[in-house]
Amino acid sequence: MWSPASIEVKPAKFDLSSSSGGTARVQQVVCDGITIVNAADYVSWDELPIQFELCDCCLYPGCASGGRVCVRRANHRVLILPAFASFYAGEWEEAQHGAPLWLRRRGVLSLTEDQWAVFSAPIRGAPSWNSLEHATTSDLIRLFHFQSPSLFLPDFTQPDGARWDTILCTSGDSDVDIAFLRRVFSPDISAYSHAFCSPSPESYTISAFLDGNSVEEWRLFSSEHPPALYLADDLHIHLLP
């Protein structure tokens, strides 16, 4: 997960002569030097999932494939997520609603309330903090899958393809920890709800150690019972039956 150090709104200009003609002057939202929204003035919040990267020849939502995100509030954070549901709907939906390259490379963008105010200000139709849709349990479990090491989960949309043999051990009781982890990769994620939480001060983070070209550490959850699932340093959830 990626929390930007800087958010800027910069002007840009597009040559639309190959479509509608003329020139369009736009505002772009840039985080740590990476363009997240390429034409904030033309984003359509009615087109779901939201397209943050519009066609640079016409600026019509839906003309170009990909560049789509879902924006969800998760406790005290706003998360810019892949459009997870599209990945499970079929190949066409996955291609049309795929995530931007920056999201696949850098990870989910995580914003504070103040950062969201700056980020969303130039975006046409963007909801206020209090109007944002809240992340579902499914969103958060799929986020955990998305952030899992590819060595363990080569395709985050296929949790049943997890390579359990790559786990050498955990930093706690390996049998107990892996049994809990298997719940998180169960196909029936609709069986759970969640509650945001802070790990107990007396607990420590349980990590799994994966057997690759070198040993890879993967942070999982807190050592308390029930464990607090790790999504980011400041974002944990309890899974509730």
Buried (B, 14 or more C-beta within 10 A) or exposed (E): BBBBEEBBBEEBEBEBEEBEEEEBEBBBBBBBEBBBBBBBBBBBEEEEBBBBBBBBBBBBBEEBBBBBBBBBBBBEBBBBBBBBBBBEEEEEBBEBBBBBEBBEEBBBBBBBEEBBBBBBEBBEEBBEBEEBEEBBBBBBBBBBBBBBBEBBBEEBBBBEEBBEEBBEBBBBEBEEBBEBBEBBBEEEBEEBEBEBBEBEEEBEBBBBBBBEEEEBEBBBBBBBEEBBBBBBEEBBBBBEE
